């Protein structure tokens, strides 16, 4: 297609249909105030839109330089388009198009690490955001410590001139800023992790402390790593999405993203320097993000994970199809009933209204949100999405029937086989280990016990709790013998 149709770029803006919103500010006057590590669809559908709103409001300090820490794919999508891409908002039959202009280019870290470090060290950069997924932090989930024996972490500790990891790039850039007499930038994690700011802070301080204790002390005293909560469903873009949009625009946009109308960003009110008028841009600044974070991780993400495993095991490709099955829809309500007892909602969050809104979002068929996309890296997501609920419920002497089924569904997913007999690749950093444990177990109950001994996933205290082991084993046996639909029905009773 790209050989036959011209690409979206600055010169093509004047040719776009009139109903396509586009930047009205002078992009030539935009300064790069933000660097984003781990540039992907979620950032382009969420944080980049907020910074585009800031530019549209006349504050031209907040252009975003994106960086990929792995492959050049996003660079090759966006740089030929002058950083422009289309945000496609889908809600039922309605579709709204908006060209986002906040992007100031994309660097690829492995190709030229020094260029990325230099960009982050510029005086005009005040914020570094990141979406590098749980594994990108190089933090041991069980201990919370930096994984010093990780090969890339070890390489960064040996030679910080060419960083390989997100913590390494941050430390290298902060070191350069300190040497230049500049303030640190504010580091804002936008990954769906509990205490995400604390995690990246711990990784940065641990690495800096090994390299230069004075640098670590300077970061500790002057840096800022606010906690955040982010919420927007962003399904993966498909070739059909690109082709469909090409028909609407008349030009090809390889960097497009599709999402829902709903968006939320809560940031702890702690910054090292300048920031946009976040409240004026619809971003909530809070003294404590944890209540918002817990509600989102356990209600939205916990249900998403449970539905993705159950639905995909039963052969459903998309989330809206899964919640269209009465047993699964009733199961989600039972899961939310369990979660709700563990929450302390902040002022302004009405859980009943939030649950209703979540179900409506899950039912949005226009998103075509794939269950297997949500199922990726489950071992990294399980602790905060489902295990935290189980631990809190058991500590209060409450049952975990619905929560245990979500955990059991993750275990069943590790087999790499759907109920219909289709084989698939388990996309998870622990996939080889979980497969080995399943294969070596004598029976289904032993499979559960073997997986429960995975310290990287299950906290020792929870794994050793007989109530937890029994509930998960019962759910797992139900899945194996009756299938996901019937197991969900039973878990909701």
Secondary structure, DSSP 8 states (H G I E B T S, - for coil): -TTTS-B--GGGGGGS-TTSB---S-GGG--EEEEEES--HHHHHTHHHHHHHHHHTT-TT-EEEEEESS-SHHHHHHGGGTT-EEEEEEETTEEEEEEE--EEEEEETTT-HHHHHHHHTSTT--EEEE--TGGGG-B-TTT--B-TTSHHHHHHHH-GGG--SHHHHHHHHHHHHHHTT----EEEE-SS-TTHHHHHHHHHHHHHHHH-HHHHHHHHHH-B---EEEE-------HHHHHHHHHHHSSB-TT-EEE-S--EEEEES--SS----TGGGT-EEES--HHHHHHIIIIIIHHHHHHHHHHHHTT--BHHHHHTSHHHHHHHHHHHHHHHTT----TT--HHHHHHHHHHHHT-GGG--BHHHHTTTHHHHHIIIIIHHHHHHHHTT---HHHHHHHHHHHHHTTSB-TTS-B----STTHHHHHHHHHH-SSHHHHHHHHHT-TTTS-HHHHT-HHHHHHHHHHHHHHHHH-HHHHHHHHT-
